[in-house]
Amino acid sequence: MVDKPVVGVDVAKDWLDVCVAGVAERIDNTAAAVLSWLDRVQPALVACEPTGGYERVLLKALNQRAIAFVRVHPNQLVAFRKSQGLRAKTDRIDAQLILAFLCHRLAQRGLRLAIPGDPALMALAARRRQLVDSLHAERCRLAIASLDALRHSHHAVTQALRDSLEAIEGELATTIAGNPHTAKLAGLLQTVFGIGPVVAVALIADLPELGRLSAKQIAALVGLAPHTNRSGKAQYREPTGHGRPGVRRALFNAARAAIRHPSPFRDFYDRLVTQNHRPGKVALTAVMRKILVCANAVARDQQPWKLAKP
């Protein structure tokens, strides 16, 4: 960190605005341009804001050069912008702001470096979620269609979506089976009650930090850790949120499955509802967090769940 610079990057579709030591420049958002820039600057740490996929070229290049990187959450950047009283907004200013935020966090309490995942798995898992959502929407439209022509159209689209979903799921299975470490992890995760193949894929693809963080850290990262909300003698509802919505969605389905059949998770849910008088949604969120913690322990120890404490 002393000998090499830290860099803030604002990502756009066609270019990157990079800020080093307060000086910003623009480079093309292509593999060749990014690799050339990295070889010239040789940064120690790079921070960027997620932009829905346009940052993939940068992250891939950083992985190739073994350079650490941090994803800055948009909400954190918005709060930091307000704290600085900054209203002007351009790509160059945003790059400078990301660098200032990075330096501020490093000086105050440090940053958790991002752990790269498998880009192919992440893309396939994201596409599967899109197809599932589209299929659900098309089925809802079919249920209220009144004309034969409309029903025929909905049936055709539904079948096409099913075929595409089946192809993506097959590609996911092939990708996981092609990597011995990933295949082993998928099998271990499915020893946890409630976790099936779909949930295991979601955890592996969208949560590469699994097994590398503590129970509290992984729960906070996913968005299942309650946020304390107290003032004086008053204590308010402690909500959960943010984090990884795709992972939370998968864990929600896992928790629903786990509490429908005899298991330690069902006993835990019943105890929260009957003895502690917690609302059903609150108890279900607690089950989601407990399943996540168990999965984290399984991934950390590389042992089946039956050897871990739920």
C-alpha positions in Angstrom: 0.0 0.0 0.0 2.9 2.4 0.7 4.7 1.8 -2.6 1.8 1.3 -4.9 -1.2 3.6 -5.4 -4.9 3.0 -4.7 -7.3 3.8 -7.4 -11.0 4.8 -7.7 -12.8 3.8 -10.9 -16.1 5.0 -12.3 -17.4 2.4 -14.7 -19.4 3.2 -17.9 -20.4 1.1 -20.8 -17.7 2.2 -23.2 -15.0 3.7 -20.9 -13.6 3.8 -17.4 -12.7 7.0 -15.5 -9.8 6.2 -13.2 -8.5 8.4 -10.5 -5.0 8.0 -9.1 -3.6 10.4 -6.5 -6.4 12.8 -7.3 -5.7 12.9 -11.0 -8.4 11.4 -13.3 -8.0 10.0 -16.8 -10.3 8.1 -19.1 -9.5 4.7 -20.7 -11.5 2.4 -23.0 -13.6 -0.3 -21.3 -11.8 -3.1 -23.2 -9.6 -5.9 -22.0 -6.5 -4.7 -23.9 -6.9 -1.1 -22.6 -7.5 -2.1 -19.0 -4.6 -4.6 -18.9 -2.2 -2.0 -20.5 -3.3 0.6 -17.9 -2.8 -1.9 -15.0 0.7 -2.7 -16.2 1.5 1.0 -16.4 0.1 2.1 -13.0 0.5 -1.2 -11.0 -2.1 -0.3 -8.3 -2.2 -2.0 -5.0 -6.0 -1.7 -4.6 -8.8 -0.7 -6.9 -12.3 0.3 -5.9 -15.4 0.6 -8.2 -19.1 0.8 -7.9 -21.2 -2.1 -9.4 -22.9 -1.1 -12.6 -24.9 -4.1 -13.6 -22.2 -5.9 -15.5 -20.1 -3.2 -17.2 -17.4 -3.7 -14.6 -16.8 -7.3 -15.6 -13.9 -6.4 -17.9 -12.2 -4.5 -15.1 -12.7 -7.3 -12.6 -11.4 -10.0 -14.9 -8.3 -7.9 -15.7 -7.7 -7.4 -11.9 -8.0 -11.1 -11.3 -5.5 -11.8 -14.1 -3.0 -9.4 -12.5 -3.8 -10.6 -9.0 -4.7 -7.1 -7.9 -7.0 -6.6 -4.9 -10.3 -4.8 -5.5 -13.3 -3.5 -3.5 -16.9 -3.1 -4.6 -18.3 0.1 -3.1 -22.0 -0.1 -2.3 -24.0 2.6 -4.1 -25.8 3.5 -0.8 -22.4 4.1 0.9 -21.2 6.3 -1.9 -24.4 8.4 -1.8 -24.1 8.9 1.9 -20.4 9.8 1.5 -21.3 12.3 -1.3 -23.8 14.0 1.0 -21.3 14.1 3.9 -18.9 15.9 1.6 -21.5 18.4 0.5 -20.9 17.5 -3.2 -23.7 18.1 -5.6 -21.9 18.2 -9.0 -21.9 14.8 -10.7 -19.8 13.7 -13.7 -17.9 10.5 -14.4 -14.6 12.1 -13.5 -16.0 13.5 -10.2 -17.5 10.1 -9.4 -14.0 8.5 -9.8 -12.5 11.1 -7.5 -15.3 10.5 -5.0 -14.8 6.7 -5.0 -11.0 7.3 -4.4 -11.8 9.7 -1.6 -14.2 7.2 0.0 -11.7 4.4 -0.4 -9.0 6.5 1.4 -11.4 7.5 4.1 -12.4 3.9 4.8 -8.8 2.7 4.8 -7.9 5.4 7.3 -10.9 4.9 9.6 -11.6 1.1 9.9 -10.4 -0.6 6.8 -12.3 -2.4 4.0 -13.2 -6.0 3.4 -11.6 -6.9 0.0 -13.9 -8.5 -2.5 -13.6 -12.2 -3.1 -13.9 -13.0 -6.8 -16.4 -15.6 -7.9 -16.7 -17.7 -11.0 -18.0 -15.3 -13.7 -19.6 -18.1 -15.7 -21.5 -19.5 -12.7 -22.6 -16.0 -11.8 -23.9 -15.2 -15.3 -25.7 -18.5 -15.6 -27.3 -18.2 -12.1 -28.4 -14.6 -13.0 -29.9 -15.9 -16.3 -31.8 -18.6 -14.5 -33.4 -16.1 -12.1 -34.4 -14.0 -15.1 -36.0 -17.0 -16.8 -37.8 -18.1 -13.6 -39.3 -14.6 -13.2 -40.3 -14.4 -16.8 -41.9 -17.8 -16.6 -43.9 -16.9 -13.5 -45.1 -13.6 -15.1 -46.2 -15.5 -18.3 -48.1 -18.1 -16.3 -49.9 -15.3 -14.4 -50.9 -13.7 -17.8 -52.1 -17.0 -19.1 -54.3 -17.5 -16.0 -56.3 -14.3 -16.9 -56.2 -14.6 -20.7 -59.7 -14.7 -22.2 -59.1 -15.0 -25.9 -57.9 -18.2 -27.6 -55.3 -16.2 -29.5 -53.9 -14.9 -26.3 -53.8 -18.3 -24.6 -52.0 -19.7 -27.7 -49.4 -17.0 -27.5 -48.9 -17.4 -23.8 -48.6 -21.2 -24.2 -45.9 -20.7 -26.9 -43.9 -18.2 -24.9 -44.2 -20.4 -21.8 -42.9 -23.4 -23.6 -40.0 -21.4 -25.0 -39.1 -20.2 -21.6 -39.2 -23.7 -20.2 -36.9 -25.0 -22.9 -34.5 -22.1 -22.3 -34.6 -22.7 -18.5 -33.9 -26.4 -18.9 -30.9 -25.6 -21.1 -29.5 -23.1 -18.6 -30.0 -25.5 -15.7 -28.1 -28.2 -17.8 -25.3 -25.7 -18.4 -25.2 -24.9 -14.7 -24.9 -28.6 -13.8 -22.2 -29.1 -16.4 -20.2 -26.1 -15.2 -20.4 -27.2 -11.6 -19.5 -30.8 -12.4 -16.5 -29.6 -14.4 -14.8 -28.1 -11.4 -13.9 -30.7 -8.7 -13.8 -28.2 -5.9 -17.2 -26.7 -6.9 -18.8 -30.1 -7.4 -17.6 -31.2 -3.9 -18.9 -28.0 -2.3 -22.3 -28.4 -4.0 -22.6 -31.9 -2.6 -21.6 -30.8 0.9 -24.0 -27.9 0.9 -26.9 -30.2 0.0 -26.3 -32.1 3.3 -27.8 -29.1 5.1 -31.6 -29.7 5.5 -33.6 -27.5 3.2 -30.7 -26.9 0.7 -31.3 -28.5 -2.7 -29.4 -28.3 -6.0 -30.9 -24.9 -6.9 -30.1 -23.3 -3.5 -26.6 -24.8 -3.5 -25.9 -23.3 -7.0 -27.2 -19.9 -5.8 -24.9 -20.0 -2.8 -21.8 -21.0 -4.8 -22.4 -18.6 -7.7 -23.6 -15.5 -5.8 -21.7 -15.9 -2.5 -18.0 -16.7 -3.1 -17.3 -15.5 0.4 -19.1 -18.6 1.8 -16.8 -20.3 4.3 -14.3 -17.5 4.4 -16.1 -15.2 6.9 -17.5 -15.5 10.4 -21.2 -16.3 11.0 -21.9 -12.7 11.9 -20.0 -11.4 8.8 -21.7 -13.7 6.3 -25.2 -12.9 7.8 -24.5 -9.2 7.5 -23.1 -9.6 3.9 -26.3 -11.4 2.7 -28.6 -8.9 4.5 -29.9 -11.2 7.3 -28.4 -9.5 10.3 -30.8 -7.2 12.2 -29.9 -3.6 12.4 -30.1 -2.2 16.0 -32.5 0.7 16.3 -32.6 2.3 19.7 -32.9 5.8 21.1 -32.9 6.5 24.8 -35.3 4.1 26.5 -37.1 3.4 23.2 -36.3 0.3 21.3 -37.7 0.0 17.8 -38.1 -2.8 15.2 -34.7 -4.1 14.0 -35.0 -4.6 10.3 -32.8 -6.6 7.9 -32.1 -5.7 4.3 -29.6 -4.8 1.6 -27.0 -7.5 1.0 -27.4 -10.1 -1.7 -31.1 -10.4 -2.8 -30.5 -13.4 -5.0 -29.0 -15.3 -2.0 -31.8 -14.2 0.3 -34.4 -15.4 -2.2 -32.8 -18.9 -2.4 -32.5 -19.1 1.4 -36.2 -18.1 1.7 -37.1 -21.1 -0.3 -34.8 -23.3 1.7 -36.3 -22.1 5.0 -39.8 -22.7 3.7 -38.9 -26.3 2.8 -37.0 -26.9 6.1 -39.9 -25.9 8.3 -42.4 -28.1 6.5 -40.7 -31.3 7.6 -39.2 -32.6 10.9 -35.8 -31.0 11.3 -33.8 -28.9 13.8 -34.8 -25.9 11.8 -38.5 -26.7 12.2 -38.0 -27.1 15.9 -36.2 -23.7 16.0 -39.0 -22.1 14.0 -41.8 -23.5 16.3 -39.9 -22.4 19.4 -39.6 -18.9 18.1 -43.3 -18.7 17.2 -44.9 -20.6 20.2 -42.5 -19.8 23.1 -41.0 -16.5 22.1 -44.1 -15.2 20.3 -42.3 -14.0 17.3 -44.2 -13.2 14.1 -44.0 -15.9 11.4 -42.0 -13.7 9.0 -39.5 -12.9 11.7 -39.1 -16.5 12.7 -38.7 -17.5 9.0 -35.9 -14.9 8.6 -34.2 -16.4 11.7 -34.4 -19.8 10.0 -32.9 -18.4 6.8 -30.0 -16.9 8.9 -29.4 -20.2 10.7 -29.3 -22.2 7.4 -26.8 -19.7 6.0 -24.6 -20.0 9.1 -24.7 -23.8 8.8 -23.8 -23.6 5.1 -21.0 -21.3 6.0 -19.6 -23.8 8.5 -19.9 -26.6 6.0 -18.0 -24.6 3.4 -15.4 -23.6 5.9 -14.8 -27.1 7.4 -15.4 -29.0 4.1 -17.4 -31.5 6.1 -21.0 -32.6 5.7 -23.7 -30.9 7.8 -24.3 -33.9 10.0 -20.9 -33.3 11.6 -21.7 -29.6 12.2 -24.0 -28.2 14.9 -27.2 -26.5 13.4 
